[in-house]
Each structure stands twice: as structure tokens, then as C-alpha cells.
Amino acid sequence: MKNLRLALLAATLLTTVPASAAGWFVCGNLSQIGWSCQLSSYPNTQYEYGVAYNTSEPLVVSCSYWNYGMRVYNQLPYMVHSDNPQSGSRWGGFLFYTGTLAADDDTCSGGTWRHSYWHLDPNNIVTAPGGNGCLGSNLPIYCRAR
């Protein structure tokens, strides 16, 4: 009887424990994101997007558009400016933008976006200290089902 109860408990747990999160897969690249901030084959109502930039796994990103252009950036900060952690590190990440009023993204063409790093200063204001120029046509975008 005890074994039957344990078996029933195990079966109940197996059917009521939620499945693990869906895995990431490459679903496009940055230059394929349309002006609605989406990949047409993978709408953001059904998929979340990720980018692996200076990380070994994709980080969840947001895409926003505000008056001019689009911005794709990591949602949760990670350690930047941390070449020597003893001297300090900052919370920040990556930002890709196109079509904005920034003069530097006007130099990017052919589906490329401008890259910049960002970090929070001591007053929690986002500062963009510079980046790696024009890129994006081949930068993979990862998707996973919501």
C-alpha cells in the first residue's frame, strides 16, 4: 500500500510540475528586425528574443522604438568595465540602435545597426561610453517560446 501511495504521489508530481523553460534557437539576425521591433516569422507575442554579446548564452533583450529609430538592449544588466574587478565594475550591457537622431548611426548602411555599450553611473543614469561601430547584419537573434 505504501508503494502504491508513493507511485501515485510521484505520478501526481510529474503531471503537475511545470515544464522547464523552452530552449533558445537562432531565429534570425539583427538586420531582419522590422520597424515593429519584431522578426516577422517569430512575433514577440509568442517568442522572446535574446542576444549573446560578450556572454556565453543569450540574454533576454527588449526592442523599443520611440519617435525615431529602434533600440535593442539587454533587459538585465551584467558586469561591464570589469577588466580589473578589484578596481571596480559597473552594471550595464549592450545596445544596438538604428534610425535614431544620433549622427553616428547615419554612417551605418545595408541593414547594419550601431553598437554601443551602456552602464549605470553612480546616480543610476544610463551612460553610453562608446562601442564597436556598425554591425548587426550577421548578429544572431535567438528566440524561445513564451
C-alpha positions, 0 to 999 in steps of 0.5 A: 500500500505504501508503494502504491501511495508513493507511485501515485504521489510521484505520478501526481508530481510529474503531471503537475510540475511545470515544464522547464523553460523552452530552449533558445534557437537562432531565429534570425539576425539583427538586420531582419528586425522590422520597424515593429521591433519584431522578426516577422516569422517569430512575433514577440507575442509568442517568442522572446528574443535574446542576444549573446554579446560578450556572454556565453548564452543569450540574454533576454533583450527588449526592442523599443522604438520611440519617435525615431529609430529602434533600440535593442538592449539587454533587459538585465544588466551584467558586469561591464568595465570589469577588466580589473574587478578589484578596481571596480565594475559597473552594471550595464550591457549592450545596445544596438540602435538604428534610425535614431537622431544620433549622427553616428548611426547615419554612417551605418548602411545595408541593414547594419545597426550601431553598437554601443555599450551602456552602464549605470553611473553612480546616480543610476543614469544610463551612460553610453561610453562608446562601442564597436561601430556598425554591425548587426547584419550577421548578429544572431537573434535567438528566440524561445517560446513564451 
